[in-house]
Amino acid sequence: MSLAHKSITSHQASNNTTDWSTMDWKQELQNNIHNVADLKAFIDLSAQEERDINQVVESHPMNIPRYYLSLIDRNDPNDPIRKLAVPTGDELVVAGQMGATTGDPYGDDKHDKGNGVLHKYGYTALVVATEYCSMYCRHCFRKRLVGLPNDQTVQNFRAAADYIAAHPEISNVVVSGGDPMMLPTTIIRSMLDTLRSIPHLNFVRIGTRAPVVYPLRFQDDELIEYLADFNQTKTLYVPTHFNHPNEITPEATNAVARLRNAGIAVNNQAVLLRGINDDEETLVQLMSGLTRIGVNPYYLYQCMPVSRVRHHFQVPLKRGVDMVDRARSRLDGYAKRFKFILGHDIGKIEICGRSGDNLILKQIHARAEEQEQASRIMVRRLDEQAGWLDDMEPITL
C-alpha cells in the first residue's frame, strides 16, 4: 500500500463519523455553508482569508455541503478538498503569467438557441437545466453562470424538447447545469419524459457532480426507480466529476453503486488542477480508484482559461502531458482509457503527446458549421508556460 493511499484511508476514517445516509437530502441542503461565519466552524481561517472570501463571494457565491466539508483535513491548509470547495484570494487575480482569460472558454454564447438549449455539435444538444449546484466548485468553467440568476437555463423543457425533436441530426442530449440532480425528482421526471418519444435520440446524459459532493441525493429511492425506468426506454448515462482520490468515499461509492444497479453507466470527467491532482501518484490513485468502484475514466480536461480560475489552477501543458504519460504507464487497460482533452471553443481536442517541444493534438469534435475540422491532426509549439491552444504557435506538417 502506497503512502498516499494510507493517508487517504486514515483521513477518511477520522472524519466521516456522521451517517449521511439517514438524512433527508432536501433538508440537509438547508445546512450548506454560504458565509465565513458558518465556515469557521469547519476550518480555521486567518483574518486575511476571511477578508478574501468575503470579497470573492460578492461575485462568485460559496455553497458547500457539510458532507463535503467533512472530508477536509482541518490541519492541512493545502488539503485538496478544501481547495476545490473554499474560495481563496487567488480568485481575485484576473491577470498573470499563464495568459489571457475569458468568461466563456467553451463558446456557449455562440451556440445558445434560447431556453437553455446549446447546440454546438450537430449530433449533441446540451440543455442547461438549472444554475444551482449542491456545491459551487472553485474551478468551475461556467463560473459566470453557476449560482447566479441568468437567462441561459431552461424555462420550458417542453419547448426545449420541441427544438430537439425538430433537429433529427441530434442523436443525444446532455442535461447539464448547474447540477440537474439537485432538481426535485418530480421535475427531473417531467423533463426526461419529454424526451422518451423522440425517435432519433439514441441516449441521454445527465451531468452531475452530486455523487461526489452530495451523495445522499442518491438515497432517494423514487429518483433511482425513475432513472431505472427511463433507462429502459432511452439509454441513460451519468457523467460525473471526481478530481481527487479523497473524494472516493464509502458514501460516493454507494451513490455510484445505486446508479449502476439501475443499469446506468457512470463515466468520469476530471480536470487537471494545480495543487490538487497535478502529480503522477494522485492521478494513478484517482483513475485506479474509479475503476475499482465501477466508474469509467472518460476525460481528463486541461483546466480552461476561465477568469478567476486559470492563474491558480491551470497546469502548463508541457508538464501536464508528461505527467499524464507517466501515470498512464502505471495504469491497467481500463484505467488508462481516458482521453486528455482541451475543451476549446472550436471543439474538443485530444492531447496525444509531445515530441520535444512539439505538442501533438487531434481534434475529435468540431462545430456543426466546421465539421470538416473533425479528426484533423494539429501540432503546436510548446514553451514552459503554455496552458491553452491559443498560447501556442501552429506548426505546419
N, C-alpha and C positions, 0 to 999 in steps of 0.2 A: 504494500500500500504506500502511495506517494505521500510526501509531507503535505502537499496541497490537499489531497483527499482527506487526510487525517484532520486537518484544521477545519475543513468543511463539515465533516461529521460531528466534531466536537462542538463547533459553533451552533449547528442546528439543534443538537441535543440540549444545549444550555439555554436556548432562547424560546423554543417552541413548546411552551408548557400549557398554553391555552388550547382548549378543544374547540377549534373553529368550526368543526362540522355540526355542532349543536346550535349554531347561531343562524338567525333569520337573515338572509343576505340583504334584504331591503333595509331592515332596521340597522344592521351593522354599518351600512353606508353613512348613516347619520353620525357615526363616530369618527369619520375620516378627519384627518388633520389638515387645516387650511391656514393656520396662522402660527406665528412664532410662539406665542404664549402657550398654546397647546403642544407644539412640537417639543418644547423644553422638557416635557415630562418623559420623553423617549430618548433624546440625545442631548449631549452637552454642547452649548453654543457660546462662543465668545461674544463680546459686545459688538465687535466688527461684523461677525457673522449675522447677528441679529439685524443690524442696520442693512446689510447687503440683501438679506432675504426680504425684508420689508420693502426695499426698493424694487427688487426683481418682481415680486408678486403684483405690483401695480400694473405690469404689462403682461406677465405670464403667470397665471394663478398656480398656487400649490394645492395639491389634492393627494393625500397619501392614506391608504387604508392602514388600520392598526396591525392587520396581519403582516403586511409587507414591512412595516416598521419593526416588527418583532424579529425580523431576520437580520437586522443591523447589529454589528458588534459595537457596542457603545464605547468601548475602549480603543477603537481604531478609527481615527479621523479620516483615514483613506479607505474605509470599508467600501467595496464596490456597490453594495446595495444602497448605501447612503448616497453615493454619487449619482445613482440612477434616479433617486426619488427626491432628494432635498436640494432646493435651489442654493446656488453659491454666487459669490461676487463675480465669478468668471462669466456669468450670463449677462453682465453689464458691459462686457467687452464687445465692441462692434467692428473692430479692425485689428489686424495683426499679421504676422509673417506668413500665415497659411494662405492668404489671398482673399479675393472678393467673396462676399456672402450675398445671399438672396433670401427672400421670404418664401419663394415658390420654386424650389430647385427642380421639382418634377414636372413643372409646366401644367399644373392643374387648371389654372385660369384659362389657358388656351383651349382646353378641351371641355369646358363647362357647358353642358347643354341645358342648364337650368334645373331647378327642382332636385338638386343633389346628384344629378347624373353627370359623370365624367366619362367621356368616350374617346380615349387616346388611341388604343389599338383596335382595329376593326372587329376582331373576334371577342373582345372583352369590354364589358361595361362595368364601371365602378359606381356604386351608389353610396354616397356619404349619408348614412342613416341618422347620425347624431354627432354633436360636437362634444359629448360628455364621455369621459373615461373614469373608471374607478380610481386610476392614478394618472396624474399628469407627468409623464416621463420627461426628464430634463433634456433628453436628446431628440425629442420628437421632431420629425421633419415637417409636420403640419402644425408647428408651434403657434403660428399666427392665427390658427382657427380653433384648435382644441381648447375647450374650457371657456370659449368666448362666443357670445351670440354672433351669428353670421348667416349669410344667405346661401351658403353652399351645402346646406343639409337638406334632406328630402322633406318636403312639406306634405306631399300627397303621393304615397307609394303606388297607388293605382295608376297615376299619371306616369310615374317612372316606369312601371311595368308596361304601359302602353307604348312608351318610347322603345323599350327593349323588344316588344312584340313586333313593332314596325320595322325593325332592322334585322333581317334574317341572317346577316353576317355575324351577329353576336352569338357565339357558342357557349359563353359562360358569363356569369355575373359575380362580381365581388361586392358583398355587402360590408362596408367599412365605416370609418368614422374618424375621430372618436372610437368608441367601442360599442358595437351593436348589441353585445351580450348584456350590456347594462340597461337595455330597454326591458320593460316588463314582458314576460313570456307571452301575454296576450297580444302585444304589439308585434313581437317577432313572428308570431303565428300569422297575424293578418298580413304582414309584409311578405313572408315567404309564400303564403298561399296564392298570392297574385302571380307567382312565377311557375306554379305547378303545371299549368296547361299550355305553356309556350313551347311548341314542338321543337324549335331549333336550339333550345337550351340543352346542352349536354350535362352541365353540372353547375353547382352554386358553391361559392366560398363565403364563409363568414370570418372576417379578420378580427381577431380578438387577442388581447394580452391578459384577459381575465384568468385563464388557467395558471398564469404565472404570478400575477399581483393580487388576484382576488378569487382564489379557487373555490371559496364557499359558494359562489354563484352556481356551481355545477352540482351542488347538493339538492337543487330544485328538481324533484322527480318529474314535475309537469314539463319542464324545459327539456330534459333528456328524452322523455317519452315522445314529445312532439318532434324533436330533431330526428329521432329514430324513424318516426312515421314519415316525415318528409323525405328522408334518405331512401325510402322505398320507392318514391316517385321520381325524384331527381337526386343524383349522386351528390352528396354533400361533403365538402372538405372544410377543415378548420385550420387555417394558417395562424400560428401563434408566434410568440416572440420571447424566447428565453435568451438572455445575453450572458449569463454567468452561471457556473455550476452551483453556486449557493442558492439559486432560485429553484433548483430541482429538489424540492422538499417532499415529505410524505403527503402533504395536502395537495401540492401541484401534481404529484404522481397519481393521486386518487382522482383528481379532476380529469386528467388525461385518460385514465382507465375507464371512467364513466362514458366519455365520448367514444372511445374505441369499442366499448361493449355495446354501444348503439350502432356500431358498424361504420363509424365516421373515421376517416383517415386524418391524422393530425400532422401537419408539416411545420417546420420551424424556419423563421426568417430572422436571424440575428443581425446585429450591426457591430462592426469592428469599432471599438471605442477606447480611446486613450485612457489609461489608468483603470480600466475595468476588465477588458479581456484581451489586451494587446500584448500577450505573451504566449509562447508556444504551449506551455503546460496548461494554461487556463483553457485555450481552445481545444486541446485534446480532451481535457476533463469535460468540457461542455458537450462536444459532439458525441463522445462516448456515453456520457450520461443520458443524452437524449435518446440514443438508440436503445439504451437499457430500459427506458420506460415506454418505449414504443412510439416515440416521436421521430419523424423522418427529417434529418438535416437537409434543408432545401436551398436556402440562400444564406450567404454571409455578405451583407451590404457594406460597401465603403460608406462611412459617415458622410452625409450630404453637406454641402456648404451652406447650411442654414444659418441665418442671422442669429447671434447669441448662442450658437451651438458649435460651429466649426472650429473656433480658435482654441477650445479646450477639450474637444472630444475627437477631432479628426486625426487619424494616424497618417503620416506620409506614406505614399503608395510604395516607394522603394523599400521601406522597412516592412510594410504590411504584406506585400506579395511574398517576400522571403519568409516571413513568419508563418504565413498560411501554408506555404510549400513544406516547411519543416514539420508543421503539425500534421499535414496530410500524410507525410511519410510514416507517421506513427499510428495512423488510424486504419481500421479494417475497412473492407469494401463498402459496407453500408454507411459507416460513419463519415467517410470521405466523399460521399456523393454530392455534397453541397457545392454550389457554384459561388465563386467570389464575384460580386456584382457591383457595377455602378448603375444606380437608378437615375439616369440622366433625362433631361428634357427631350432629347432626340429618341430615347428608347432605352431599353435595358441592354447593358453591355457587360459581357463576361470578361473578367481579368484573368487571362490564361497563364501568364507568367512573364518573366523577363529574360532577355539575353543582354548582359551588360547593362547599359543604360537605355535599352530599348524595351518598352513595355508592349507586350503582345495582347491585343484585345479582339474580341469577336462580338459583333452586335447580334443579339438573339431576338429582340423585338424592336419594331420601328413604328413610328406614327403611321396611321392609316393612309395619309396622303403621301408618305415617303416609303412605301412598303419595299421598294427596290433596295433600300439600305439594309434590310434584314439579312443576316448571315454573312455580312461582309467582315473581312479582317482589317483591323487598323493597327498601326504601330505609332507609338508616341515616344518622344524623347524624355526620359526621366531625369530629374535632379533630386537633391536631398529633401526638398520641401514640397514638391508637387503632391497635391492631395486630391485633385479632381481633373477630369478630362480637359477642361478649359485652361488648366495650368501648363499643359504640355504641348510642345511643338510637334505638329504632324510630320511623319517621315513617309516618303513615297516609296512603295515597294517596287 
